[in-house]
């Protein structure tokens, strides 16, 4: 029997994840059945279940992919001196998530899926743990970059690095929520808004 190449296996897995993302975004997580995903992917039950035994594992895979993309962007930033400023880095991450590498190909649909995953963590402890781990990793990555900004003379040191990290993560989450609710929220808008806020100077009122 001929061996199946890794490229073929990766392509098949991608096909299933994209199909699931389209189904979840279109119909909601709970209203989507594995049969729906089978039809959308145009694959047999055996082919799909070989990779993903349940819907929960598919959602976890989609969430893990998102965090992997974000982590890669941070790792690229950490290797740059000076590191890219928050407007540039968040814009880069949002483009990767919502423009360049969107599971299923629909930006608004994928943003809606992300919001659904957030709400699912309220009842799914395993998914909540996975997202909690990813969130902790993002906080740590941002905090590391905050220290790099300070070392490069780009940021003052009065505010706790984790506070800055949480605020920047919240900015990205809010952008995703806007995309989910309203659609067509261009990344350039987020970059421009952040750049304008970063240009403000703190002044004391006597």
VENCORMO-V858861 format. One record per pair of residues at least 12 apart in sequence whose ideal C-beta (glycine too) atoms are under 10 Angstrom apart, sorted by sequence separation. I is the first residue (numbers start at 1). J is the second residue. D is the distance in whole Angstrom. If there is no record, write none. Layout:
<<I	J	D> <I	J	D>>
This chain:
<<20	32	8> <24	36	9> <77	89	5> <98	110	7> <149	161	9> <175	187	8> <178	190	9> <23	36	5> <24	37	9> <35	48	10> <76	89	9> <94	107	10> <97	110	8> <98	111	6> <117	130	10> <118	131	8> <146	159	9> <20	34	9> <22	36	10> <23	37	5> <26	40	9> <34	48	7> <97	111	9> <117	131	7> <146	160	9> <147	161	6> <175	189	9> <22	37	9> <23	38	10> <34	49	8> <37	52	8> <74	89	8> <77	92	8> <146	161	4> <149	164	9> <175	190	5> <20	36	9> <21	37	10> <23	39	9> <73	89	7> <76	92	8> <77	93	9> <98	114	9> <145	161	9> <146	162	8> <174	190	9> <19	36	9> <20	37	5> <23	40	5> <73	90	9> <97	114	8> <143	160	9> <144	161	8> <146	163	9> <19	37	6> <22	40	6> <23	41	9> <34	52	9> <37	55	8> <74	92	10> <143	161	4> <146	164	5> <172	190	8> <175	193	9> <19	38	8> <21	40	9> <22	41	9> <34	53	9> <36	55	10> <73	92	5> <74	93	8> <142	161	8> <143	162	5> <145	164	9> <146	165	7> <171	190	8> <175	194	10> <17	37	10> <19	39	9> <20	40	8> <34	54	8> <73	93	5> <142	162	8> <143	163	9> <145	165	8> <16	37	7> <19	40	4> <20	41	8> <34	55	6> <37	58	7> <72	93	9> <73	94	10> <140	161	10> <143	164	8> <144	165	9> <16	38	9> <18	40	9> <19	41	4> <33	55	8> <70	92	10> <71	93	10> <73	95	9> <139	161	9> <140	162	9> <142	164	7> <143	165	5> <146	168	9> <171	193	9> <18	41	8> <19	42	8> <32	55	7> <70	93	5> <73	96	6> <139	162	6> <142	165	3> <143	166	9> <145	168	9> <171	194	7> <16	40	9> <17	41	9> <19	43	8> <34	58	9> <69	93	7> <70	94	10> <72	96	8> <73	97	9> <141	165	8> <142	166	8> <15	40	10> <16	41	5> <30	55	9> <139	164	10> <140	165	8> <142	167	9> <15	41	6> <29	55	7> <32	58	9> <70	96	8> <139	165	5> <142	168	6> <168	194	9> <171	197	9> <15	42	8> <16	43	7> <29	56	9> <66	93	10> <69	96	5> <70	97	7> <138	165	7> <139	166	7> <142	169	7> <15	43	7> <20	48	9> <69	97	6> <138	166	10> <141	169	10> <12	41	9> <19	48	9> <29	58	10> <139	168	10> <29	59	7> <66	96	9> <138	168	9> <139	169	7> <142	172	10> <12	43	8> <16	47	8> <24	55	8> <66	97	6> <69	100	9> <135	166	9> <138	169	6> <15	47	9> <16	48	6> <20	52	8> <23	55	9> <65	97	9> <69	101	6> <15	48	9> <16	49	10> <16	50	9> <17	51	9> <24	58	8> <135	169	7> <138	172	9> <12	47	7> <13	48	10> <16	51	6> <17	52	8> <20	55	8> <23	58	9> <24	59	7> <66	101	9> <12	48	9> <15	51	10> <16	52	6> <65	101	8> <13	50	9> <20	57	10> <21	58	8> <66	103	9> <12	50	9> <13	51	5> <20	58	4> <21	59	9> <24	62	8> <65	103	7> <135	173	10> <12	51	7> <13	52	8> <19	58	9> <20	59	8> <21	61	10> <9	50	9> <17	58	7> <20	61	8> <21	62	6> <62	103	6> <9	51	9> <16	58	7> <20	62	7> <61	103	9> <62	104	10> <155	198	9> <17	61	6> <18	62	10> <21	65	10> <66	110	9> <154	198	9> <158	202	10> <16	61	9> <17	62	6> <93	138	10> <156	202	8> <66	113	10> <13	61	8> <17	65	7> <62	110	9> <66	114	7> <63	113	10> <14	65	10> <62	113	7> <63	114	8> <66	117	9> <62	114	9> <90	142	10> <89	142	9> <59	113	9> <63	117	6> <62	117	7> <63	118	10> <118	173	8> <86	142	9> <89	145	7> <59	116	8> <60	117	9> <63	120	9> <59	117	6> <63	121	9> <115	173	9> <118	176	9> <86	145	8> <114	173	9> <118	177	9> <85	145	10> <86	146	9> <59	120	7> <83	144	9> <84	145	9> <115	176	7> <59	121	10> <83	145	5> <114	176	5> <115	177	6> <118	180	10> <67	130	9> <71	134	8> <74	137	9> <78	141	8> <83	146	10> <86	149	8> <114	177	9> <40	104	9> <56	120	9> <60	124	9> <63	127	7> <67	131	8> <70	134	8> <74	138	8> <77	141	8> <83	147	10> <85	149	8> <111	175	9> <112	176	9> <115	179	9> <116	180	9> <59	124	8> <66	131	10> <77	142	10> <83	148	5> <84	149	10> <111	176	5> <112	177	10> <114	179	9> <115	180	5> <60	126	7> <64	130	7> <67	133	8> <68	134	9> <71	137	7> <74	140	9> <75	141	8> <78	144	7> <82	148	7> <83	149	7> <110	176	9> <111	177	8> <114	180	7> <115	181	8> <59	126	10> <60	127	6> <63	130	6> <64	131	10> <67	134	4> <70	137	8> <71	138	8> <74	141	4> <77	144	9> <78	145	7> <81	148	8> <82	149	8> <85	152	10> <111	178	8> <112	179	8> <113	180	8> <56	124	7> <59	127	6> <63	131	6> <66	134	8> <67	135	9> <70	138	6> <73	141	9> <74	142	8> <77	145	6> <80	148	9> <83	151	9> <86	154	10> <111	179	4> <112	180	4> <57	126	9> <60	129	10> <61	130	10> <64	133	10> <82	151	8> <83	152	7> <85	154	7> <86	155	9> <110	179	8> <111	180	4> <112	181	8> <56	126	7> <57	127	10> <60	130	5> <64	134	8> <67	137	7> <71	141	7> <74	144	8> <78	148	7> <81	151	9> <82	152	4> <85	155	9> <109	179	10> <110	180	9> <111	181	8> <56	127	7> <59	130	9> <60	131	9> <63	134	7> <67	138	7> <70	141	8> <74	145	7> <77	148	8> <81	152	7> <82	153	8> <83	154	8> <108	179	6> <109	180	9> <111	182	10> <112	183	9> <82	154	6> <107	179	6> <108	180	7> <111	183	8> <107	180	10> <108	181	9> <108	182	8> <109	183	9> <111	185	8> <97	172	9> <108	183	4> <107	183	8> <108	184	8> <94	171	10> <98	175	8> <106	183	10> <107	184	8> <108	185	9> <25	103	9> <26	104	9> <86	164	9> <90	168	7> <94	172	7> <97	175	10> <98	176	7> <107	185	9> <24	103	10> <25	104	6> <89	168	8> <90	169	9> <93	172	7> <97	176	8> <24	104	9> <26	106	9> <107	187	10> <21	102	8> <22	103	8> <23	104	9> <25	106	7> <86	167	9> <90	171	6> <91	172	10> <94	175	6> <98	179	6> <21	103	4> <22	104	4> <86	168	6> <90	172	6> <93	175	10> <94	176	8> <97	179	10> <20	103	8> <21	104	4> <22	105	8> <25	108	8> <26	109	7> <89	172	10> <18	102	9> <19	103	9> <20	104	8> <21	105	9> <22	106	7> <25	109	3> <28	112	9> <29	113	8> <87	171	10> <91	175	10> <18	103	5> <19	104	8> <21	106	9> <24	109	9> <25	110	6> <28	113	9> <86	171	8> <90	175	8> <94	179	9> <17	103	6> <18	104	5> <23	109	10> <24	110	9> <25	111	8> <26	112	9> <30	116	9> <86	172	10> <17	104	9> <18	105	7> <22	109	7> <25	112	5> <26	113	9> <29	116	5> <98	185	9> <99	186	9> <21	109	8> <22	110	9> <24	112	9> <25	113	4> <28	116	7> <29	117	8> <98	186	10> <99	187	7> <14	103	8> <21	110	6> <24	113	5> <25	114	9> <98	187	7> <23	113	10> <25	115	10> <29	119	9> <30	120	9> <97	187	10> <22	113	9> <25	116	8> <29	120	6> <94	185	9> <96	187	10> <21	113	6> <24	116	6> <94	186	10> <95	187	5> <20	113	9> <24	117	8> <30	123	10> <94	187	5> <95	188	10> <93	187	9> <29	124	10> <92	187	9> <24	120	10> <91	187	5> <94	190	6> <95	191	10> <90	187	9> <91	188	8> <94	191	9> <91	189	10> <70	169	10> <91	190	6> <92	191	9> <90	190	7> <91	191	4> <90	191	7> <91	192	9> <70	172	9> <89	191	10> <87	190	8> <88	191	7> <91	194	8> <87	191	5> <90	194	6> <91	195	9> <86	191	10> <87	192	8> <89	194	10> <85	191	10> <87	193	8> <88	194	9> <87	194	4> <88	195	9> <86	194	6> <87	195	5> <85	194	8> <86	195	9> <87	196	9> <66	176	10> <85	195	8> <87	197	9> <86	197	9> <87	198	6> <86	198	7> <87	199	10> <85	198	7> <25	180	9>>
